[in-house]
Amino acid sequence: MRFQTTAFLAITVLLGVGPIFSACAAPEELETSPRTLEPTTEAIVAELPAWTEEFRSPALLMANRVTIEGPKGLVDHVATRLEPRFHGYAAETLPEGFRQVITSLEPGAGIEIRAYLDAFQVVAFEELVLLERPGQVDVIVRAEGDAYYRDTTSGAEQRGSRLEFRGVVER
């Protein structure tokens, strides 16, 4: 009985290890096998849509309503987080482009909508609209309703009922 168990175990190990050894290739075989080439950094950059340098400096923009619009690839430059208990979300495709709207479900309750456009921090108290437009357009950020802007590098500030910032897209 012991011999049968040992033989069974030996056969099981050999059958299990055999495919592993056959999957291994000799170094000579590896050098001649085709390889998958990773794209170069230059190739990746060449495929990216044109963009602006304007919003790469740290800044803070706060307002009741903020609209960010720009060309294809805008959503790749915007980061935001939704809290379903506090924020509403809608997205639709329009002739003007792809529009996403994030709203505060309790305006005035102090639960803001936060987003980043590159290094440009945005805080909207009521509504944030993102509009990715077709074609070559510039990036425009509009703040309405008790708007406040601060360049965190220089300390420069602006206030107003409406502020607008434009980033010319490199073409």
VEXDOVEX-559470 format. One record per atom (N, C-alpha, C): atom name; x, y, z. Coordinates in Angstrom, 1 decimal. Atoms other than C-alpha are relative to their C-alpha. Layout:
VEXDOVEX-559470
[site 'CA'; [X; Y; Z]]
...
This chain:
VEXDOVEX-559470
[site 'N'; [0.8; -1.2; 0.0]]
[site 'CA'; [0.0; 0.0; 0.0]]
[site 'C'; [0.9; 1.3; 0.0]]
[site 'N'; [-0.9; -1.1; -0.1]]
[site 'CA'; [2.9; 2.3; 0.9]]
[site 'C'; [0.6; 0.3; -1.4]]
[site 'N'; [-0.6; -0.1; 1.3]]
[site 'CA'; [4.5; 1.6; -2.5]]
[site 'C'; [-0.9; 0.7; -1.0]]
[site 'N'; [1.0; -0.6; 0.9]]
[site 'CA'; [1.3; 2.5; -4.4]]
[site 'C'; [-0.1; 1.5; 0.3]]
[site 'N'; [0.1; -1.4; -0.4]]
[site 'CA'; [1.0; 5.8; -2.5]]
[site 'C'; [1.2; 0.8; -0.5]]
[site 'N'; [-1.2; -0.7; 0.4]]
[site 'CA'; [4.6; 6.7; -3.1]]
[site 'C'; [0.1; 0.1; -1.6]]
[site 'N'; [-0.1; -0.1; 1.4]]
[site 'CA'; [4.4; 5.8; -6.8]]
[site 'C'; [-1.1; 1.0; -0.6]]
[site 'N'; [1.1; -0.9; 0.5]]
[site 'CA'; [1.1; 7.7; -7.2]]
[site 'C'; [0.5; 1.5; 0.2]]
[site 'N'; [-0.5; -1.4; -0.3]]
[site 'CA'; [2.7; 10.8; -5.5]]
[site 'C'; [1.1; 0.4; -1.0]]
[site 'N'; [-1.1; -0.3; 1.0]]
[site 'CA'; [5.8; 10.5; -7.8]]
[site 'C'; [-0.5; 0.3; -1.4]]
[site 'N'; [0.6; -0.2; 1.3]]
[site 'CA'; [3.7; 10.3; -10.9]]
[site 'C'; [-0.7; 1.4; 0.0]]
[site 'N'; [0.7; -1.3; -0.1]]
[site 'CA'; [1.6; 13.3; -9.8]]
[site 'C'; [0.9; 1.1; -0.1]]
[site 'N'; [-1.0; -1.1; 0.0]]
[site 'CA'; [4.6; 15.4; -9.1]]
[site 'C'; [0.7; 0.1; -1.4]]
[site 'N'; [-0.6; -0.1; 1.4]]
[site 'CA'; [6.2; 14.5; -12.5]]
[site 'C'; [-1.0; 0.5; -1.0]]
[site 'N'; [1.0; -0.5; 1.0]]
[site 'CA'; [3.0; 15.2; -14.4]]
[site 'C'; [-0.2; 1.5; 0.3]]
[site 'N'; [0.2; -1.4; -0.3]]
[site 'CA'; [2.6; 18.5; -12.6]]
[site 'C'; [1.2; 0.9; -0.3]]
[site 'N'; [-1.2; -0.8; 0.3]]
[site 'CA'; [6.2; 19.6; -13.0]]
[site 'C'; [0.4; 0.0; -1.4]]
[site 'N'; [-0.3; 0.1; 1.4]]
[site 'CA'; [6.6; 18.4; -16.5]]
[site 'C'; [-0.4; 1.2; -0.9]]
[site 'N'; [0.4; -1.1; 0.8]]
[site 'CA'; [4.5; 21.1; -18.1]]
[site 'C'; [0.7; 1.3; 0.4]]
[site 'N'; [-0.7; -1.2; -0.4]]
[site 'CA'; [6.3; 23.7; -16.0]]
[site 'C'; [1.4; 0.1; -0.7]]
[site 'N'; [-1.3; 0.0; 0.7]]
[site 'CA'; [9.7; 22.6; -17.4]]
[site 'C'; [-0.1; 0.2; -1.5]]
[site 'N'; [0.1; -0.2; 1.4]]
[site 'CA'; [8.4; 22.4; -20.9]]
[site 'C'; [-0.3; 1.4; -0.4]]
[site 'N'; [0.4; -1.4; 0.3]]
[site 'CA'; [7.1; 26.0; -20.6]]
[site 'C'; [1.3; 0.9; 0.0]]
[site 'N'; [-1.2; -0.8; -0.1]]
[site 'CA'; [10.6; 27.2; -19.8]]
[site 'C'; [0.8; -0.1; -1.3]]
[site 'N'; [-0.7; 0.0; 1.2]]
[site 'CA'; [12.7; 28.1; -22.8]]
[site 'C'; [1.5; 0.2; 0.3]]
[site 'N'; [-1.4; -0.2; -0.1]]
[site 'CA'; [16.4; 28.0; -23.3]]
[site 'C'; [0.3; 1.5; -0.3]]
[site 'N'; [-0.4; -1.3; 0.3]]
[site 'CA'; [18.2; 31.4; -23.4]]
[site 'C'; [0.1; 0.3; -1.5]]
[site 'N'; [-0.1; -0.2; 1.4]]
[site 'CA'; [18.9; 31.0; -27.1]]
[site 'C'; [-1.4; 0.2; -0.6]]
[site 'N'; [1.3; -0.1; 0.5]]
[site 'CA'; [15.2; 30.5; -27.8]]
[site 'C'; [-0.6; 1.3; 0.3]]
[site 'N'; [0.5; -1.3; -0.4]]
[site 'CA'; [14.3; 33.6; -25.9]]
[site 'C'; [0.5; 1.2; -0.8]]
[site 'N'; [-0.6; -1.1; 0.8]]
[site 'CA'; [16.6; 35.8; -27.8]]
[site 'C'; [-0.5; 0.1; -1.4]]
[site 'N'; [0.5; 0.0; 1.4]]
[site 'CA'; [15.2; 34.8; -31.2]]
[site 'C'; [-1.5; 0.1; 0.0]]
[site 'N'; [1.5; -0.1; 0.1]]
[site 'CA'; [11.5; 34.9; -30.2]]
[site 'C'; [-0.4; 1.5; -0.1]]
[site 'N'; [0.5; -1.4; 0.2]]
[site 'CA'; [9.5; 38.0; -31.2]]
[site 'C'; [-0.3; 0.6; 1.4]]
[site 'N'; [0.2; -0.7; -1.2]]
[site 'CA'; [9.2; 40.6; -28.5]]
[site 'C'; [-1.1; 1.1; -0.2]]
[site 'N'; [0.9; -1.1; 0.1]]
[site 'CA'; [6.4; 43.1; -27.8]]
[site 'C'; [0.7; 1.3; 0.4]]
[site 'N'; [-0.7; -1.3; -0.3]]
[site 'CA'; [7.8; 46.6; -28.0]]
[site 'C'; [-0.9; 1.0; 0.7]]
[site 'N'; [0.8; -1.0; -0.7]]
[site 'CA'; [6.6; 49.2; -25.6]]
[site 'C'; [0.2; 1.3; -0.8]]
[site 'N'; [-0.1; -1.3; 0.7]]
[site 'CA'; [5.8; 52.6; -27.1]]
[site 'C'; [1.0; 0.9; 0.7]]
[site 'N'; [-0.9; -1.0; -0.6]]
[site 'CA'; [8.4; 55.3; -26.6]]
[site 'C'; [-0.8; 1.2; 0.6]]
[site 'N'; [0.7; -1.2; -0.6]]
[site 'CA'; [7.6; 58.4; -24.6]]
[site 'C'; [-0.3; 1.0; -1.1]]
[site 'N'; [0.3; -0.9; 1.2]]
[site 'CA'; [7.8; 60.4; -27.9]]
[site 'C'; [-1.3; -0.4; -0.7]]
[site 'N'; [1.2; 0.5; 0.7]]
[site 'CA'; [5.2; 58.2; -29.5]]
[site 'C'; [-1.3; 0.3; 0.9]]
[site 'N'; [1.1; -0.3; -0.8]]
[site 'CA'; [2.9; 58.6; -26.5]]
[site 'C'; [-0.4; 1.5; 0.0]]
[site 'N'; [0.2; -1.5; 0.0]]
[site 'CA'; [3.3; 62.4; -26.4]]
[site 'C'; [-0.6; 0.4; -1.3]]
[site 'N'; [0.5; -0.4; 1.4]]
[site 'CA'; [2.6; 62.6; -30.2]]
[site 'C'; [-1.5; -0.4; -0.1]]
[site 'N'; [1.4; 0.4; 0.1]]
[site 'CA'; [-0.7; 60.8; -29.7]]
[site 'C'; [-1.0; 0.9; 0.9]]
[site 'N'; [0.8; -0.8; -0.9]]
[site 'CA'; [-1.9; 63.2; -26.9]]
[site 'C'; [-0.6; 1.2; -0.7]]
[site 'N'; [0.5; -1.2; 0.6]]
[site 'CA'; [-4.2; 66.0; -27.9]]
[site 'C'; [0.7; 1.2; 0.5]]
[site 'N'; [-0.7; -1.2; -0.4]]
[site 'CA'; [-2.8; 69.5; -27.8]]
[site 'C'; [-0.6; 0.5; 1.2]]
[site 'N'; [0.6; -0.5; -1.2]]
[site 'CA'; [-3.2; 71.2; -24.5]]
[site 'C'; [0.7; 1.3; 0.4]]
[site 'N'; [-0.5; -1.3; -0.5]]
[site 'CA'; [-2.5; 74.5; -22.6]]
[site 'C'; [0.9; -0.2; 1.2]]
[site 'N'; [-0.9; -0.1; -1.2]]
[site 'CA'; [0.2; 75.3; -20.0]]
[site 'C'; [-0.7; 0.8; 1.1]]
[site 'N'; [0.6; -1.0; -0.9]]
[site 'CA'; [-2.1; 77.8; -18.3]]
[site 'C'; [-0.4; -0.5; 1.4]]
[site 'N'; [0.6; 0.5; -1.3]]
[site 'CA'; [-3.6; 75.6; -15.5]]
[site 'C'; [1.0; -0.9; 0.7]]
[site 'N'; [-1.0; 0.8; -0.6]]
[site 'CA'; [-0.3; 73.9; -14.5]]
[site 'C'; [0.6; 0.6; 1.2]]
[site 'N'; [-0.5; -0.7; -1.2]]
[site 'CA'; [0.5; 76.4; -11.8]]
[site 'C'; [-1.1; -0.1; 1.1]]
[site 'N'; [1.0; 0.1; -1.1]]
[site 'CA'; [-1.2; 75.9; -8.4]]
[site 'C'; [-0.8; 1.2; 0.2]]
[site 'N'; [0.9; -1.1; -0.2]]
[site 'CA'; [-4.2; 78.1; -7.9]]
[site 'C'; [-1.3; -0.6; 0.6]]
[site 'N'; [1.2; 0.4; -0.6]]
[site 'CA'; [-7.5; 78.0; -6.1]]
[site 'C'; [-1.1; 1.0; -0.6]]
[site 'N'; [1.2; -0.7; 0.5]]
[site 'CA'; [-10.9; 79.1; -7.6]]
[site 'C'; [-1.2; -0.5; 0.7]]
[site 'N'; [1.3; 0.3; -0.7]]
[site 'CA'; [-14.1; 79.2; -5.5]]
[site 'C'; [-1.1; 0.9; -0.5]]
[site 'N'; [1.1; -0.8; 0.5]]
[site 'CA'; [-17.5; 80.2; -6.7]]
[site 'C'; [-1.3; -0.9; 0.2]]
[site 'N'; [1.3; 0.7; 0.0]]
[site 'CA'; [-21.2; 79.2; -6.6]]
[site 'C'; [-0.1; -1.0; -1.1]]
[site 'N'; [0.1; 0.8; 1.2]]
[site 'CA'; [-21.1; 77.9; -10.2]]
[site 'C'; [1.3; 0.1; -0.8]]
[site 'N'; [-1.2; 0.0; 0.8]]
[site 'CA'; [-18.0; 76.9; -12.2]]
[site 'C'; [-0.3; -0.9; -1.2]]
[site 'N'; [0.0; 0.7; 1.2]]
[site 'CA'; [-17.9; 75.9; -15.8]]
[site 'C'; [1.4; -0.1; -0.6]]
[site 'N'; [-1.3; 0.2; 0.6]]
[site 'CA'; [-14.9; 74.3; -17.4]]
[site 'C'; [-0.2; -0.6; -1.4]]
[site 'N'; [0.2; 0.5; 1.4]]
[site 'CA'; [-14.9; 73.8; -21.2]]
[site 'C'; [1.3; 0.0; -0.7]]
[site 'N'; [-1.3; 0.1; 0.8]]
[site 'CA'; [-12.2; 72.7; -23.6]]
[site 'C'; [-0.1; -1.0; -1.0]]
[site 'N'; [0.0; 1.0; 1.2]]
[site 'CA'; [-11.2; 70.4; -26.5]]
[site 'C'; [-0.1; -1.4; 0.5]]
[site 'N'; [0.0; 1.4; -0.3]]
[site 'CA'; [-11.2; 66.7; -26.7]]
[site 'C'; [1.2; -0.3; 0.9]]
[site 'N'; [-1.1; 0.3; -0.9]]
[site 'CA'; [-9.1; 65.3; -23.9]]
[site 'C'; [-0.2; 0.8; 1.3]]
[site 'N'; [0.2; -0.8; -1.2]]
[site 'CA'; [-10.5; 67.8; -21.3]]
[site 'C'; [-0.2; -1.0; 1.2]]
[site 'N'; [0.3; 0.9; -1.1]]
[site 'CA'; [-11.8; 64.9; -19.1]]
[site 'C'; [1.3; -0.7; 0.5]]
[site 'N'; [-1.3; 0.6; -0.4]]
[site 'CA'; [-8.2; 63.5; -19.0]]
[site 'C'; [0.8; 1.0; 1.0]]
[site 'N'; [-0.7; -1.0; -0.8]]
[site 'CA'; [-7.1; 66.8; -17.2]]
[site 'C'; [-0.8; 0.4; 1.2]]
[site 'N'; [0.9; -0.3; -1.2]]
[site 'CA'; [-10.0; 67.0; -14.7]]
[site 'C'; [-0.2; -1.2; 0.9]]
[site 'N'; [0.2; 1.0; -1.0]]
[site 'CA'; [-10.2; 65.1; -11.5]]
[site 'C'; [-1.0; 0.5; 1.0]]
[site 'N'; [1.0; -0.4; -1.0]]
[site 'CA'; [-13.2; 65.2; -9.2]]
[site 'C'; [-0.5; -1.2; 0.7]]
[site 'N'; [0.6; 1.1; -0.8]]
[site 'CA'; [-14.9; 63.1; -6.6]]
[site 'C'; [-1.4; 0.3; 0.3]]
[site 'N'; [1.4; -0.2; -0.3]]
[site 'CA'; [-18.6; 62.6; -6.2]]
[site 'C'; [-0.3; -0.8; 1.3]]
[site 'N'; [0.5; 0.6; -1.1]]
[site 'CA'; [-20.3; 61.9; -3.0]]
[site 'C'; [-1.5; -0.2; -0.2]]
[site 'N'; [1.4; 0.2; 0.4]]
[site 'CA'; [-23.7; 60.3; -4.0]]
[site 'C'; [-1.0; 0.5; 1.0]]
[site 'N'; [0.9; -0.6; -1.0]]
[site 'CA'; [-25.3; 61.4; -0.7]]
[site 'C'; [-0.2; 1.5; -0.1]]
[site 'N'; [0.0; -1.5; 0.0]]
[site 'CA'; [-24.5; 65.0; -1.4]]
[site 'C'; [0.0; 0.6; -1.4]]
[site 'N'; [-0.1; -0.5; 1.4]]
[site 'CA'; [-24.0; 65.4; -5.2]]
[site 'C'; [-0.9; -0.7; -1.0]]
[site 'N'; [0.8; 0.5; 1.1]]
[site 'CA'; [-26.2; 64.9; -8.2]]
[site 'C'; [1.0; 0.0; -1.2]]
[site 'N'; [-0.9; 0.1; 1.2]]
[site 'CA'; [-24.6; 63.9; -11.6]]
[site 'C'; [-0.9; -0.3; -1.2]]
[site 'N'; [0.7; 0.2; 1.2]]
[site 'CA'; [-25.9; 64.1; -15.1]]
[site 'C'; [1.1; 0.1; -1.1]]
[site 'N'; [-0.9; -0.1; 1.1]]
[site 'CA'; [-24.1; 63.5; -18.4]]
[site 'C'; [-0.8; -0.1; -1.3]]
[site 'N'; [0.7; 0.1; 1.3]]
[site 'CA'; [-25.3; 64.1; -22.0]]
[site 'C'; [0.9; 0.5; -1.1]]
[site 'N'; [-0.7; -0.4; 1.2]]
[site 'CA'; [-24.0; 64.4; -25.5]]
[site 'C'; [-0.9; 1.0; -0.7]]
[site 'N'; [0.7; -1.1; 0.6]]
[site 'CA'; [-25.1; 67.7; -27.1]]
[site 'C'; [0.7; 0.4; -1.3]]
[site 'N'; [-0.7; -0.5; 1.2]]
[site 'CA'; [-24.3; 69.4; -30.4]]
[site 'C'; [1.3; 0.8; 0.4]]
[site 'N'; [-1.2; -0.8; -0.5]]
[site 'CA'; [-21.9; 71.6; -28.3]]
[site 'C'; [1.1; -0.9; 0.5]]
[site 'N'; [-1.0; 0.9; -0.5]]
[site 'CA'; [-20.1; 68.5; -27.0]]
[site 'C'; [-0.5; -0.9; 1.1]]
[site 'N'; [0.4; 0.9; -1.1]]
[site 'CA'; [-20.1; 66.1; -24.1]]
[site 'C'; [0.0; 0.8; 1.3]]
[site 'N'; [0.1; -0.8; -1.2]]
[site 'CA'; [-21.4; 67.8; -20.9]]
[site 'C'; [-0.3; -0.9; 1.2]]
[site 'N'; [0.2; 0.6; -1.3]]
[site 'CA'; [-21.2; 66.6; -17.4]]
[site 'C'; [-0.3; 1.1; 1.0]]
[site 'N'; [0.4; -1.0; -1.0]]
[site 'CA'; [-23.0; 68.4; -14.6]]
[site 'C'; [0.0; -0.7; 1.4]]
[site 'N'; [0.0; 0.4; -1.4]]
[site 'CA'; [-22.3; 67.9; -10.9]]
[site 'C'; [-0.7; 1.1; 0.8]]
[site 'N'; [0.7; -1.0; -0.8]]
[site 'CA'; [-24.7; 69.6; -8.5]]
[site 'C'; [0.0; -0.3; 1.4]]
[site 'N'; [0.2; 0.3; -1.4]]
[site 'CA'; [-25.0; 70.0; -4.8]]
[site 'C'; [-1.4; -0.3; 0.3]]
[site 'N'; [1.4; 0.3; -0.3]]
[site 'CA'; [-28.1; 68.3; -3.5]]
[site 'C'; [-0.5; 0.9; 1.1]]
[site 'N'; [0.4; -0.9; -1.1]]
[site 'CA'; [-28.1; 70.7; -0.5]]
[site 'C'; [0.8; 1.3; -0.1]]
[site 'N'; [-0.8; -1.2; 0.1]]
[site 'CA'; [-26.9; 74.1; -1.7]]
[site 'C'; [-0.1; 0.8; 1.3]]
[site 'N'; [0.0; -0.8; -1.2]]
[site 'CA'; [-25.9; 76.3; 1.2]]
[site 'C'; [0.3; -0.8; 1.2]]
[site 'N'; [-0.3; 0.9; -1.2]]
[site 'CA'; [-25.2; 73.3; 3.5]]
[site 'C'; [1.5; -0.1; 0.2]]
[site 'N'; [-1.5; 0.0; -0.2]]
[site 'CA'; [-21.4; 73.8; 3.1]]
[site 'C'; [0.6; -1.3; -0.6]]
[site 'N'; [-0.6; 1.2; 0.6]]
[site 'CA'; [-20.9; 70.6; 1.1]]
[site 'C'; [0.4; 0.4; -1.5]]
[site 'N'; [-0.5; -0.5; 1.3]]
[site 'CA'; [-18.8; 71.8; -1.9]]
[site 'C'; [0.3; -1.1; -0.9]]
[site 'N'; [-0.4; 0.9; 1.1]]
[site 'CA'; [-18.0; 70.1; -5.2]]
[site 'C'; [1.5; 0.4; -0.2]]
[site 'N'; [-1.4; -0.2; 0.2]]
[site 'CA'; [-14.2; 69.8; -5.5]]
[site 'C'; [0.5; -0.6; -1.3]]
[site 'N'; [-0.6; 0.6; 1.2]]
[site 'CA'; [-12.2; 69.3; -8.7]]
[site 'C'; [1.3; 0.6; -0.2]]
[site 'N'; [-1.3; -0.5; 0.4]]
[site 'CA'; [-8.8; 69.8; -10.2]]
[site 'C'; [0.1; 0.0; -1.5]]
[site 'N'; [-0.3; -0.1; 1.4]]
[site 'CA'; [-8.0; 71.0; -13.7]]
[site 'C'; [1.6; 0.2; 0.0]]
[site 'N'; [-1.4; 0.0; -0.2]]
[site 'CA'; [-4.3; 70.1; -13.8]]
[site 'C'; [0.3; 0.4; 1.4]]
[site 'N'; [-0.4; -0.4; -1.3]]
[site 'CA'; [-2.9; 72.0; -10.8]]
[site 'C'; [-1.0; 1.1; 0.5]]
[site 'N'; [1.0; -1.1; -0.3]]
[site 'CA'; [-5.9; 74.5; -10.7]]
[site 'C'; [-1.1; -0.7; 0.8]]
[site 'N'; [1.0; 0.6; -0.9]]
[site 'CA'; [-8.1; 73.6; -7.7]]
[site 'C'; [-1.3; 0.8; -0.1]]
[site 'N'; [1.3; -0.6; 0.2]]
[site 'CA'; [-11.8; 74.3; -8.2]]
[site 'C'; [-0.9; -0.4; 1.1]]
[site 'N'; [1.0; 0.3; -1.0]]
[site 'CA'; [-14.4; 74.5; -5.5]]
[site 'C'; [-1.3; 0.7; -0.4]]
[site 'N'; [1.3; -0.6; 0.4]]
[site 'CA'; [-18.0; 75.0; -6.6]]
[site 'C'; [-1.0; -0.3; 1.1]]
[site 'N'; [0.9; 0.2; -1.1]]
[site 'CA'; [-20.7; 75.4; -4.0]]
[site 'C'; [-1.4; -0.5; -0.4]]
[site 'N'; [1.3; 0.4; 0.5]]
[site 'CA'; [-23.8; 74.8; -6.2]]
[site 'C'; [0.1; -1.0; -1.2]]
[site 'N'; [0.0; 0.8; 1.2]]
[site 'CA'; [-22.8; 73.4; -9.6]]
[site 'C'; [1.4; 0.1; -0.7]]
[site 'N'; [-1.2; 0.1; 0.8]]
[site 'CA'; [-19.8; 72.3; -11.6]]
[site 'C'; [-0.4; -0.6; -1.4]]
[site 'N'; [0.4; 0.5; 1.3]]
[site 'CA'; [-20.2; 71.9; -15.4]]
[site 'C'; [1.3; -0.2; -0.8]]
[site 'N'; [-1.1; 0.3; 0.8]]
[site 'CA'; [-17.6; 70.2; -17.6]]
[site 'C'; [-0.5; -0.2; -1.4]]
[site 'N'; [0.4; 0.1; 1.4]]
[site 'CA'; [-18.0; 70.6; -21.4]]
[site 'C'; [1.2; -0.3; -0.9]]
[site 'N'; [-1.0; 0.4; 0.9]]
[site 'CA'; [-15.7; 68.7; -23.7]]
[site 'C'; [-0.5; 0.3; -1.5]]
[site 'N'; [0.5; -0.5; 1.3]]
[site 'CA'; [-16.2; 70.5; -27.1]]
[site 'C'; [0.8; -0.7; -1.1]]
[site 'N'; [-0.7; 0.5; 1.1]]
[site 'CA'; [-15.4; 69.1; -30.5]]
[site 'C'; [0.9; 1.1; -0.7]]
[site 'N'; [-0.9; -0.9; 0.7]]
[site 'CA'; [-12.6; 70.7; -32.6]]
[site 'C'; [1.1; 0.6; 0.9]]
[site 'N'; [-1.1; -0.7; -0.7]]
[site 'CA'; [-9.7; 72.9; -31.6]]
[site 'C'; [-0.5; 1.3; 0.6]]
[site 'N'; [0.4; -1.1; -0.8]]
[site 'CA'; [-10.9; 75.2; -28.9]]
[site 'C'; [0.9; 0.2; 1.2]]
[site 'N'; [-0.8; -0.3; -1.1]]
[site 'CA'; [-9.2; 76.9; -26.0]]
[site 'C'; [-0.7; -0.6; 1.3]]
[site 'N'; [0.6; 0.4; -1.3]]
[site 'CA'; [-9.8; 75.9; -22.3]]
[site 'C'; [-0.5; 1.3; 0.7]]
[site 'N'; [0.6; -1.1; -0.6]]
[site 'CA'; [-12.1; 78.3; -20.6]]
[site 'C'; [-0.6; -0.4; 1.4]]
[site 'N'; [0.6; 0.2; -1.3]]
[site 'CA'; [-13.0; 78.4; -16.9]]
[site 'C'; [-0.7; 1.2; 0.4]]
[site 'N'; [0.9; -1.2; -0.4]]
[site 'CA'; [-15.9; 80.6; -15.8]]
[site 'C'; [-0.5; -0.3; 1.4]]
[site 'N'; [0.5; 0.1; -1.4]]
[site 'CA'; [-16.8; 81.2; -12.2]]
[site 'C'; [-1.0; 1.1; 0.2]]
[site 'N'; [1.1; -1.0; -0.2]]
[site 'CA'; [-20.1; 82.9; -11.3]]
[site 'C'; [-0.5; -0.1; 1.4]]
[site 'N'; [0.7; 0.0; -1.3]]
[site 'CA'; [-21.6; 83.9; -8.0]]
[site 'C'; [1.1; 0.1; 1.1]]
[site 'N'; [-0.9; -0.2; -1.1]]
[site 'CA'; [-19.3; 85.4; -5.3]]
[site 'C'; [1.3; -0.8; -0.3]]
[site 'N'; [-1.2; 0.8; 0.4]]
[site 'CA'; [-16.1; 84.1; -7.1]]
[site 'C'; [1.2; 0.6; 0.7]]
[site 'N'; [-1.3; -0.3; -0.6]]
[site 'CA'; [-12.7; 84.1; -5.5]]
[site 'C'; [1.1; -0.8; -0.6]]
[site 'N'; [-1.1; 0.7; 0.6]]
[site 'CA'; [-9.4; 83.3; -7.1]]
[site 'C'; [1.3; 0.4; 0.7]]
[site 'N'; [-1.3; -0.3; -0.7]]
[site 'CA'; [-5.9; 83.0; -5.5]]
[site 'C'; [1.0; -0.8; -0.7]]
[site 'N'; [-1.2; 0.6; 0.6]]
[site 'CA'; [-2.6; 82.2; -7.3]]
[site 'C'; [0.8; -0.4; 1.2]]
[site 'N'; [-0.7; 0.4; -1.2]]
[site 'CA'; [-1.0; 80.1; -4.6]]
[site 'C'; [1.5; 0.2; 0.0]]
[site 'N'; [-1.4; -0.3; 0.1]]
[site 'CA'; [2.5; 80.8; -5.9]]
[site 'C'; [0.3; 1.4; 0.3]]
[site 'N'; [-0.3; -1.5; -0.2]]
[site 'CA'; [2.4; 84.6; -6.1]]
[site 'C'; [-0.8; 0.6; 1.1]]
[site 'N'; [0.8; -0.6; -1.0]]
[site 'CA'; [-0.4; 85.2; -3.7]]
[site 'C'; [-1.0; 1.0; -0.5]]
[site 'N'; [0.9; -0.9; 0.7]]
[site 'CA'; [-2.3; 87.3; -6.2]]
[site 'C'; [-1.4; -0.5; 0.2]]
[site 'N'; [1.4; 0.4; -0.2]]
[site 'CA'; [-6.1; 87.4; -5.6]]
[site 'C'; [-0.9; 0.8; -0.9]]
[site 'N'; [1.1; -0.7; 0.7]]
[site 'CA'; [-9.2; 88.4; -7.5]]
[site 'C'; [-1.3; -0.4; 0.6]]
[site 'N'; [1.4; 0.3; -0.4]]
[site 'CA'; [-12.8; 88.6; -6.5]]
[site 'C'; [-1.0; 0.7; -0.9]]
[site 'N'; [1.0; -0.6; 0.9]]
[site 'CA'; [-16.0; 89.3; -8.4]]
[site 'C'; [-1.2; -0.9; -0.1]]
[site 'N'; [1.2; 0.8; 0.2]]
[site 'CA'; [-19.4; 88.2; -9.3]]
[site 'C'; [0.2; -1.0; -1.2]]
[site 'N'; [-0.3; 0.9; 1.1]]
[site 'CA'; [-17.9; 86.6; -12.5]]
[site 'C'; [1.5; 0.1; -0.3]]
[site 'N'; [-1.4; 0.0; 0.4]]
[site 'CA'; [-14.3; 85.6; -13.2]]
[site 'C'; [0.2; -1.0; -1.2]]
[site 'N'; [-0.2; 0.9; 1.1]]
[site 'CA'; [-13.0; 84.0; -16.4]]
[site 'C'; [1.5; -0.2; -0.2]]
[site 'N'; [-1.4; 0.3; 0.3]]
[site 'CA'; [-9.7; 82.3; -17.2]]
[site 'C'; [0.1; -0.8; -1.3]]
[site 'N'; [-0.2; 0.6; 1.3]]
[site 'CA'; [-8.5; 81.2; -20.6]]
[site 'C'; [1.4; -0.6; -0.2]]
[site 'N'; [-1.3; 0.6; 0.4]]
[site 'CA'; [-5.8; 78.8; -21.6]]
[site 'C'; [0.0; -0.3; -1.4]]
[site 'N'; [-0.1; 0.2; 1.4]]
[site 'CA'; [-4.8; 78.9; -25.2]]
[site 'C'; [0.7; -1.4; -0.2]]
[site 'N'; [-0.4; 1.3; 0.3]]
[site 'CA'; [-4.4; 75.4; -26.5]]
[site 'C'; [1.1; 0.0; -1.1]]
[site 'N'; [-1.1; 0.1; 1.0]]
[site 'CA'; [-1.1; 74.7; -28.3]]
[site 'C'; [-0.4; -0.8; -1.2]]
[site 'N'; [0.4; 0.6; 1.3]]
[site 'CA'; [-1.7; 73.9; -31.9]]
[site 'C'; [1.1; -0.4; -0.8]]
